[in-house]
Structures are given as structure tokens and as C-alpha cells.
Amino acid sequence: MIKAHLRKKKLKSGKQSLYIEYYKGFKTLANGKIRHLRDYEYLQLYLIENPISADEKKKNKEKLELAKQILAIRQADIYQGKFKIQNTHKGKTTLLDFYEMKKEERYQTKGNYDNWDAAQKHLEKYCPEHITFNDVDVDFIKGFRKYLDTVAVTKSKKRLSQNTKHTYFNKFKACLNAAFDEGYLKENLIKKVKGFTMGESTREYLTSDELQKLAETRCSIPLLKRAFLFSALTGIRWSDVNKLKWSEVREEGIDNSGNDIYRIVFQQKKTDGVEYLYISEQARELLGKRQDSKARVFKGLRYSAHMNLQLLRWCMFAGITKHITFHSARHTNAVLLLENGADIYTVSKRLGHKEIRTTEIYAKIIDKKMKEAANLIQKLELELDGVE
């Protein structure tokens, strides 16, 4: 049987972090050594190590008492699980409190955390504060789906897009799945409600000729022009272009053909993954003269409505009527690489995609076999009445 104990851990700040240690026994390894099996639950409760004032001592006492209460609940959960006793306490937990807890567990993954946070705002509008897991049923879940589909709006009062509805409902779904796994729900009700299908979004990109036209056309903000073309040649996102520092730009010698080797080593803002990306000599030229290692490469670049407007005007002067955003440069890079013979795995690695299926969307855009198939059928000799 699992044993739970309350423990303290001294932090660098001088405070003590309270946590629960779950001892799950041990197993004997192949080499004969014993490995003890433990899990830990950090309670986010902190004690002042050497309290001086009466207030500090009072707060320590309250936090320690709360930690002991949590420990008692966890020990009861373990006991109930062993003897298959229904846990009535968990069913009384409010849905919104549990969602908040699950959201905070994702704090380190910013993109995912932001989606959980955005979905929470809509859940709070739909779900009354007093609703507990004992109140959650299939009709309640269907009601939230209908709310997202017919009522929910953005800050600008626009209806949610198909992909946004898909994302928000999936966060709600993940919350209920976790609630079932952890014993807050008796039945996995979310399986009985169909979610939203993912809509296929249009990925606007530039052809090779259009990119050349942009390169030849003057932009009112030269810094924006350099940054956009750099993104088109490398495929890195706006967020990573914007924060790129000179310490991340490397000159790594000369290859066998006598060409300089350039690489950027950076941490993706979206995924936190470290990327080692080779770049062309022309891409390096767009960065300009090397500055202090801590300085931003594109100093002065910032996301704004004015910057977006100048990007559109630049495209217009180049004769490009597509709705181009800075992210279109990344799409352009992917499409041009595939069109010029790069394999999809290489493109996926260069773009920093975690899954190959994300990159496959670009392969669909430039499917040459589909283009060829359009002209496979022999041309007909046509005589059509009324057509000149």
C-alpha cells in the first residue's frame, strides 16, 4: 500500500517548501540493487524558516495546518482506493477550481498555458462558480460545446473560428479526462460528446517570383524588409527573429567548396526547444555587421499595427495582392524548400516542428503529382455550341 508523508525542502530563498512524498515500495534491479519508488506532490505552501514576528509565526502555523489537512485527504484517498470506497470529497470539488489547478500545471509551456487560460475565460462565462463534479453530466458538457459554437465571441465581438472552438473544447476535454483519471468523476463523460473538427486554415505564401519582386521593391522600413526576407530564407518565426541576439549567430569556418558556414543557435520561444539552424550566406548578409554579443540583431523591430500596415504597403508596391503577414515568410520558406527538392523530414527539422504531420500541410500545397494529374487525360477535340 502507498504511504504518504509530509516533507519539507529548504529553498535558496531561505524558505521551506512543503510537499507530500508518496512511497510506493521498491523493486530489485537486474544488477541486484534495490530502487525505492517515490512520487512527490509540491503543495505550493512555503514556511519562513526562522519566523520572528507573531504574524510570521501565525502564517507558518496556518500553512502547516493546511498542509496536514491536505495530507489527511491524500491518505484517505489512498485508503479508499485500496478498499474501493467511493471518494465523496472529490465530487464536491468545483469544476472551475480544478480547471485552474490543471491550467497552472502547464505554466512552463507558454503556448499551451495561454490556450488553457483563454479557454478558461469562456468556461467561467458558461459555468457558475458553485458547479461541482457531482453536477457535471452529459447535458452540461453538451451545453458548453453549444456555448462555444453559438454564443462565445472574441474580444472584438466576433464569433470564434472553427479552429479556436476546437482548441478551447479540447482544453475542457483534457480537464475532464484528468478529473476522471484522478477520481473526481465516476464516469468519463467527455467520451459521450463529440468535439469540434479542426478546420483547415489557408497558409498564405509567396512564390519565388513574388519573393524576388519584394526583394527588388523599396520598403519604408528597411529593418522590416531585412527581417522579413531573413525569415523567408530561414523559416524562423517572428518571435524568434525579433529576439535573435548576436551571441546566437555563429561563423563556423569554411566547407569543402570554400563557402563560409553560418549557423544560428537559439531557443524557440514557442516550444522552448533549442534549434541549431544552418543559414545561407545571403541570409547572413541580411543580418548586417556584427554587434555586441548581447545586442539584438534586429534592434528596433517591434510588432505593431503600423509595422503590419507597412508590410502590406510594401507588398502592394511590389504588385502582390495577397494578404501577407510576417508569418507568411515562414510559410514561404517551407513551400520553396519543398518545391526545390528538400525532403519533408529536413523541412520539418528546419522549421522546428515537433510532429511531421504539421509539415505535411505544406507538402499538400505544392503536391506536384496533383498538378501533373490535371493534364494526364488526353486533350479532347471540342465543338461546343454557343461558345466562342
C-alpha positions as CSV (number, residue, x, y, z in Angstrom):
1,M,0.0,0.0,0.0
2,I,1.2,3.5,-0.8
3,K,2.4,5.6,2.1
4,A,2.1,9.4,2.2
5,H,4.3,11.6,4.3
6,L,4.6,15.4,4.7
7,R,8.1,16.7,4.0
8,K,10.0,20.0,3.9
9,K,12.5,21.2,1.4
10,K,14.8,24.1,2.0
11,L,14.9,26.6,-0.9
12,K,17.6,29.0,-1.9
13,S,15.4,31.9,-0.8
14,G,15.6,30.6,2.8
15,K,12.0,29.4,2.9
16,Q,10.9,25.8,3.3
17,S,8.6,24.2,0.6
18,L,6.1,21.8,1.9
19,Y,5.4,18.7,-0.2
20,I,4.0,15.2,0.1
21,E,6.1,12.2,-0.6
22,Y,4.4,9.0,-1.8
23,Y,6.4,5.9,-1.1
24,K,5.3,3.1,-3.4
25,G,7.7,0.3,-2.3
26,F,10.7,-0.9,-4.2
27,K,11.9,-3.1,-7.0
28,T,15.0,-5.1,-7.4
29,L,17.1,-4.2,-10.5
30,A,18.9,-6.7,-12.8
31,N,22.2,-5.9,-11.0
32,G,20.7,-6.9,-7.7
33,K,20.4,-3.3,-6.4
34,I,17.2,-2.0,-4.9
35,R,15.4,1.1,-6.2
36,H,12.9,2.8,-4.0
37,L,9.8,4.1,-5.8
38,R,8.7,7.6,-4.8
39,D,6.4,10.3,-6.2
40,Y,6.2,13.9,-4.9
41,E,3.4,16.5,-4.8
42,Y,4.5,20.0,-4.2
43,L,1.8,21.9,-2.3
44,Q,3.0,25.5,-3.2
45,L,3.0,26.2,0.5
46,Y,6.1,27.9,2.0
47,L,7.2,28.3,5.6
48,I,9.5,31.0,6.8
49,E,12.5,29.1,8.2
50,N,13.1,31.2,11.3
51,P,10.0,33.3,12.0
52,I,10.5,36.3,14.2
53,S,7.3,38.3,14.4
54,A,4.0,37.0,15.7
55,D,2.5,37.4,12.2
56,E,5.2,35.3,10.6
57,K,4.6,32.6,13.3
58,K,0.9,32.7,12.7
59,K,1.2,32.3,8.9
60,N,3.6,29.4,9.4
61,K,1.1,27.7,11.7
62,E,-1.8,28.2,9.2
63,K,0.2,26.9,6.3
64,L,1.5,23.9,8.2
65,E,-2.1,23.1,9.3
66,L,-3.4,23.4,5.7
67,A,-0.6,21.0,4.6
68,K,-1.6,18.5,7.2
69,Q,-5.2,18.7,6.2
70,I,-4.2,18.0,2.5
71,L,-2.1,15.1,3.7
72,A,-5.0,13.7,5.6
73,I,-7.2,13.9,2.4
74,R,-4.5,12.2,0.3
75,Q,-4.1,9.4,2.9
76,A,-7.9,9.0,2.9
77,D,-7.8,8.8,-0.9
78,I,-5.2,6.0,-0.7
79,Y,-7.3,4.1,1.8
80,Q,-10.5,4.5,-0.2
81,G,-8.7,3.3,-3.3
82,K,-7.4,0.2,-1.6
83,F,-10.8,-0.8,-0.3
84,K,-12.8,0.6,-3.3
85,I,-14.7,3.1,-1.2
86,Q,-16.2,5.9,-3.2
87,N,-14.5,9.3,-2.6
88,T,-17.3,11.7,-2.0
89,H,-15.0,14.6,-1.1
90,K,-13.5,14.9,-4.7
91,G,-17.0,15.0,-6.2
92,K,-17.6,18.2,-4.2
93,T,-14.7,20.0,-5.8
94,T,-15.8,22.8,-8.1
95,L,-15.1,22.4,-11.8
96,L,-13.5,25.9,-12.0
97,D,-11.1,25.3,-9.2
98,F,-10.0,22.0,-10.7
99,Y,-9.6,23.6,-14.2
100,E,-7.4,26.4,-12.6
101,M,-5.2,23.7,-11.0
102,K,-4.8,21.9,-14.3
103,K,-4.0,25.1,-16.1
104,E,-1.3,26.1,-13.6
105,E,0.4,22.7,-14.1
106,R,1.1,23.9,-17.7
107,Y,2.7,27.2,-16.7
108,Q,6.1,26.2,-18.1
109,T,4.7,25.5,-21.6
110,K,3.6,29.1,-22.5
111,G,1.7,28.4,-25.7
112,N,-0.4,25.6,-24.1
113,Y,-0.8,27.6,-20.9
114,D,-2.1,30.6,-22.9
115,N,-4.7,28.4,-24.7
116,W,-5.8,27.0,-21.3
117,D,-6.1,30.5,-20.0
118,A,-8.1,31.7,-23.0
119,A,-10.5,28.7,-22.8
120,Q,-10.9,29.3,-19.1
121,K,-12.4,32.8,-19.7
122,H,-15.2,31.2,-21.8
123,L,-15.7,28.4,-19.3
124,E,-16.1,30.9,-16.5
125,K,-18.9,32.7,-18.5
126,Y,-20.7,29.5,-19.0
127,C,-20.1,27.6,-15.7
128,P,-21.5,29.1,-12.4
129,E,-18.9,29.1,-9.6
130,H,-20.8,26.7,-7.4
131,I,-20.8,23.8,-10.0
132,T,-19.0,20.7,-8.7
133,F,-18.1,17.5,-10.4
134,N,-21.3,16.0,-8.8
135,D,-23.2,18.4,-11.0
136,V,-21.4,17.6,-14.3
137,D,-23.3,15.4,-16.7
138,V,-23.5,14.9,-20.4
139,D,-26.0,17.7,-20.8
140,F,-23.7,20.1,-19.1
141,I,-20.8,19.2,-21.4
142,K,-23.1,19.5,-24.5
143,G,-24.1,22.9,-23.2
144,F,-20.6,24.1,-23.1
145,R,-20.0,22.9,-26.6
146,K,-23.1,24.7,-27.8
147,Y,-22.0,27.8,-25.9
148,L,-18.6,27.8,-27.8
149,D,-20.4,27.1,-31.1
150,T,-23.2,29.7,-30.9
151,V,-22.6,32.2,-28.1
152,A,-18.9,32.7,-27.4
153,V,-17.2,35.7,-29.1
154,T,-13.7,37.2,-29.2
155,K,-12.6,40.5,-27.6
156,S,-13.6,42.2,-30.9
157,K,-17.1,40.6,-30.6
158,K,-16.5,38.2,-33.5
159,R,-17.7,34.6,-33.4
160,L,-15.0,32.0,-32.6
161,S,-13.3,30.4,-35.6
162,Q,-13.6,26.7,-36.1
163,N,-10.0,26.0,-35.0
164,T,-10.5,28.2,-31.9
165,K,-13.6,26.3,-30.9
166,H,-11.6,23.0,-31.5
167,T,-8.8,24.3,-29.3
168,Y,-10.9,25.5,-26.4
169,F,-13.1,22.5,-26.3
170,N,-10.0,20.3,-26.3
171,K,-8.7,22.0,-23.2
172,F,-12.1,21.4,-21.5
173,K,-11.9,17.8,-22.6
174,A,-8.4,17.4,-21.2
175,C,-9.6,18.8,-17.9
176,L,-12.5,16.3,-17.6
177,N,-10.2,13.4,-18.7
178,A,-7.9,14.3,-15.9
179,A,-10.8,14.6,-13.5
180,F,-11.9,11.1,-14.3
181,D,-8.3,9.7,-14.1
182,E,-7.9,11.3,-10.7
183,G,-11.2,10.2,-9.2
184,Y,-13.2,13.4,-9.3
185,L,-15.7,12.0,-11.9
186,K,-17.2,8.5,-11.6
187,E,-17.5,8.1,-15.4
188,N,-15.5,9.6,-18.3
189,L,-18.5,11.6,-19.6
190,I,-16.5,13.5,-22.2
191,K,-16.3,10.4,-24.4
192,K,-20.1,10.7,-25.0
193,V,-19.8,14.2,-26.5
194,K,-18.4,14.8,-29.9
195,G,-15.9,17.7,-30.1
196,F,-15.2,20.1,-32.9
197,T,-13.3,19.1,-36.0
198,M,-10.1,21.0,-36.9
199,G,-10.7,23.4,-39.7
200,E,-8.1,23.7,-42.5
201,S,-6.7,27.2,-42.5
202,T,-5.2,28.9,-45.5
203,R,-1.5,29.4,-45.4
204,E,-0.6,32.3,-47.5
205,Y,2.8,32.2,-49.0
206,L,4.9,33.9,-51.7
207,T,6.1,32.2,-54.9
208,S,9.8,32.5,-55.8
209,D,9.0,35.3,-58.3
210,E,6.9,37.2,-55.8
211,L,9.7,37.0,-53.2
212,Q,12.1,38.3,-55.8
213,K,9.8,41.2,-56.5
214,L,9.7,42.0,-52.8
215,A,13.5,41.9,-52.7
216,E,13.6,44.5,-55.5
217,T,11.0,46.8,-54.1
218,R,11.7,49.6,-51.6
219,C,10.1,49.2,-48.1
220,S,9.5,52.3,-46.0
221,I,11.0,50.4,-43.0
222,P,14.3,48.9,-44.2
223,L,14.6,47.0,-40.9
224,L,11.3,45.3,-41.6
225,K,12.4,44.3,-45.1
226,R,15.6,42.7,-43.8
227,A,13.8,40.8,-41.1
228,F,11.0,39.6,-43.4
229,L,13.5,38.4,-46.1
230,F,15.6,36.7,-43.4
231,S,12.5,34.8,-42.1
232,A,11.7,33.8,-45.7
233,L,15.2,32.5,-46.2
234,T,15.4,30.7,-42.9
235,G,11.9,29.9,-41.9
236,I,12.2,31.1,-38.3
237,R,9.2,32.7,-36.6
238,W,8.6,36.4,-35.9
239,S,9.1,35.8,-32.2
240,D,12.5,34.2,-32.8
241,V,13.6,36.8,-35.4
242,N,12.6,39.6,-33.0
243,K,14.6,38.3,-30.1
244,L,17.6,37.0,-32.0
245,K,20.9,38.1,-30.4
246,W,24.4,38.3,-31.9
247,S,25.6,35.6,-29.5
248,E,23.3,33.2,-31.3
249,V,24.8,33.9,-34.7
250,R,27.8,31.7,-35.4
251,E,30.5,31.7,-38.1
252,E,31.7,28.1,-38.2
253,G,34.5,28.1,-40.8
254,I,34.6,27.1,-44.4
255,D,33.2,24.0,-46.2
256,N,34.9,21.8,-48.8
257,S,33.8,24.1,-51.6
258,G,35.3,27.1,-50.0
259,N,32.0,28.6,-48.8
260,D,31.6,30.2,-45.4
261,I,29.4,28.2,-42.9
262,Y,26.9,30.1,-40.9
263,R,24.5,28.9,-38.2
264,I,22.2,30.3,-35.7
265,V,21.7,28.5,-32.3
266,F,18.6,29.7,-30.5
267,Q,15.8,28.6,-28.2
268,Q,12.4,28.7,-29.9
269,K,10.1,31.0,-27.9
270,K,7.0,28.9,-28.8
271,T,8.3,25.5,-27.9
272,D,11.4,26.2,-25.7
273,G,13.3,23.8,-28.0
274,V,16.9,24.6,-28.8
275,E,17.5,24.8,-32.6
276,Y,20.8,24.5,-34.5
277,L,19.9,26.0,-37.9
278,Y,22.4,26.4,-40.8
279,I,21.7,29.6,-42.8
280,S,22.8,30.7,-46.3
281,E,25.4,33.4,-46.9
282,Q,22.7,35.7,-48.2
283,A,20.7,35.2,-45.0
284,R,23.8,36.1,-43.0
285,E,24.2,39.3,-45.1
286,L,20.7,40.4,-44.2
287,L,21.8,40.4,-40.5
288,G,24.3,43.2,-41.2
289,K,27.6,44.0,-39.3
290,R,28.2,42.0,-36.1
291,Q,27.5,44.0,-32.9
292,D,27.9,43.3,-29.2
293,S,27.0,39.7,-28.3
294,K,24.1,40.7,-26.0
295,A,22.6,43.1,-28.6
296,R,19.5,42.2,-30.6
297,V,20.2,41.6,-34.3
298,F,17.1,43.4,-35.4
299,K,17.1,46.1,-32.8
300,G,14.1,48.4,-33.1
301,L,11.9,45.8,-34.7
302,R,8.5,45.5,-32.9
303,Y,5.1,44.1,-33.5
304,S,2.6,46.9,-34.2
305,A,-0.4,47.8,-36.4
306,H,1.9,50.4,-38.1
307,M,4.5,47.7,-38.9
308,N,1.8,45.4,-40.3
309,L,0.5,48.2,-42.5
310,Q,3.9,49.0,-43.9
311,L,4.3,45.3,-44.7
312,L,1.1,45.3,-46.7
313,R,2.0,48.6,-48.5
314,W,5.4,47.1,-49.4
315,C,3.7,44.1,-50.9
316,M,1.2,46.4,-52.8
317,F,4.1,48.4,-54.3
318,A,5.6,45.1,-55.4
319,G,2.4,44.2,-57.2
320,I,1.4,41.5,-54.7
321,T,-2.3,41.4,-53.9
322,K,-2.2,38.5,-51.4
323,H,-2.9,39.2,-47.7
324,I,0.7,38.8,-46.5
325,T,1.6,38.8,-42.8
326,F,5.1,38.3,-41.3
327,H,4.2,34.7,-40.6
328,S,3.8,34.3,-44.4
329,A,7.6,34.4,-44.7
330,R,7.8,31.2,-42.7
331,H,5.2,29.6,-44.9
332,T,7.1,30.8,-48.0
333,N,10.3,29.2,-46.7
334,A,8.6,25.8,-46.3
335,V,7.0,25.9,-49.7
336,L,10.1,27.0,-51.6
337,L,12.2,24.3,-49.9
338,L,9.8,21.6,-50.8
339,E,9.5,22.9,-54.4
340,N,13.2,22.9,-54.8
341,G,13.6,19.2,-53.7
342,A,14.1,19.3,-49.9
343,D,12.6,16.2,-48.3
344,I,9.8,16.7,-45.8
345,Y,11.8,15.5,-42.8
346,T,14.5,18.1,-43.4
347,V,12.0,20.8,-43.8
348,S,10.3,19.7,-40.6
349,K,13.6,19.8,-38.7
350,R,14.4,23.3,-40.1
351,L,11.0,24.7,-39.1
352,G,11.3,23.1,-35.6
353,H,8.1,21.2,-35.9
354,K,7.6,18.5,-33.2
355,E,5.4,16.4,-35.5
356,I,5.9,15.6,-39.2
357,R,2.1,16.0,-39.8
358,T,2.4,19.7,-39.2
359,T,4.9,19.9,-42.1
360,E,2.8,17.7,-44.3
361,I,0.3,20.6,-44.8
362,Y,3.0,22.4,-46.8
363,A,3.5,19.3,-48.9
364,K,-0.2,19.4,-49.8
365,I,0.2,22.9,-51.1
366,I,2.9,22.0,-53.6
367,D,1.8,18.5,-54.5
368,K,3.4,18.2,-57.9
369,K,1.7,14.9,-58.7
370,M,-1.7,16.6,-58.3
371,K,-0.5,19.3,-60.7
372,E,0.6,16.7,-63.2
373,A,-2.6,14.8,-62.8
374,A,-4.6,17.8,-64.1
375,N,-3.1,17.2,-67.6
376,L,-2.9,13.4,-67.7
377,I,-6.1,13.0,-69.7
378,Q,-5.7,13.4,-73.4
379,K,-6.9,16.7,-74.8
380,L,-10.3,16.5,-76.5
381,E,-11.2,17.9,-79.8
382,L,-14.2,20.0,-78.8
383,E,-17.0,21.6,-80.6
384,L,-19.3,23.4,-78.2
385,D,-22.4,25.2,-79.3
386,G,-22.7,28.8,-78.2
387,V,-19.1,29.1,-77.0
388,E,-16.7,31.3,-79.0
